[in-house]
């Protein structure tokens, strides 16, 4: 069993009300793989530039992440700079330099093509669809997207949505994509676009799952201090997909428990800059939080 | 077993982005009693003016609410006018006329004084304490409060907090009272002020319970349309206290299930103006939502 992720590998500069960092390992595929690799072997597809220091992702290889799909191109690595406002729920982008990511055209290495689980992080929906078409025998494909693609490339996005099993997006994206202010009505509309599993992430307010006809509402894990939310959504996706791949089947119990794994991993992510906490964590840390969270949700 | 509530009886004028109403029955004690009376006999303490039409609360009497503690005074009934902004999470007060409520000095009728459950809705903390001192053999006392008392009468509020078993407040009030931005740290600080049960209400994002050492996180019940949030917090309190009184004991299972009853009743409240939906509901409607919500929280 393995899980393939296609997404960005980046350097981020982040400012929060409490601290700042000028250059930290980031990118959707990195956060995803750092989380999922605690649960299942991961195949990573991405691109970096000449400035990228591969030793920074050596911990992923040590955890069983196959990096043969990570290509190097002339130029610099994708760079993002952002600042979080006082309540940490809002952020502003100060700088985006796509660099080598601008011409990213993901190709699955042959050994990845039969991977049964596939996650398409936030990239152009046409590229997401191209990846789906390269894969064979995939059992479960999920994707992320963002406002930019919803506003700018909706026809392509609709085509990709019709080809996936799952969609993970945040609440504002769900409202934009569905045109509904009510998240619950919005989720129903989005399911009609294709994905039988829709997950809406609400940051500190948890996440909502609709799996076929049933809702599951999962609170966020209570963290002592929200230090840096960057990457929390991709980390959630890594925990969710990693657990599903490990469980080996998509059913009511596995998707619900997968939500708790996503939540637990996201809570580790936000406690430090970059992937520092995820890098130091092991499966026991994750399972302790899953267990605690399940007690906070239990009726007796 | 009975439950006493002390609070306001009011007329409200409400504007939402979708609709408006110029004069509707409201007030914390009314919403509370409309909810709790589906579960347990309720004693109500409040005050109305000469303009109050008692036929509007006849449905409460028909549900077993004892209104002998509802006094009439010369003057007009408490009036509040407010407007909800587009996302319904924020509202502005357009007019407040305290009228007869300004000199409200609640006195428990003799028959209420041995009521084992007591809820003190949002009034001056000194008045709340006076009521506690009038009661005998009370088994569980809970209270609400608001920014105005936290900012203006903190010493009296602290004295009242030290005398209650439970506090129900919203998230912004919890942050203000505790001085902590993290709700979880804030709740711990508030517990040290007295109440062994602290409930923080987060509107559409649900509610958090801390009961002694344990957290319980309860999502909001997904409503088709949030029509008017006025009274949702008092309705939640009515459902919570009503269930506890009905269950007859304060323990891990009863407080958790009480959260679901509060949540289910609040979801009915927000579907119409005033107490219209609560007036038409029966216990089966509430229990259906409790059951559905418990399935949305279940891991298997």
Interface residues (C-beta under 8 A of the other chain):
Chain A: X87 X181 X182 X183 X184 X185 X202 X205 X206 X214 X215 X216 X217 X219 X222 X223 X224 X225 X226 X252 X253 X256 X257 X260 X294 X295 X296 X297 X298 X299 X300
Chain B: X87 X181 X182 X183 X184 X185 X202 X205 X206 X214 X215 X216 X217 X219 X222 X223 X224 X225 X226 X252 X253 X256 X257 X260 X294 X295 X296 X297 X298 X299 X300
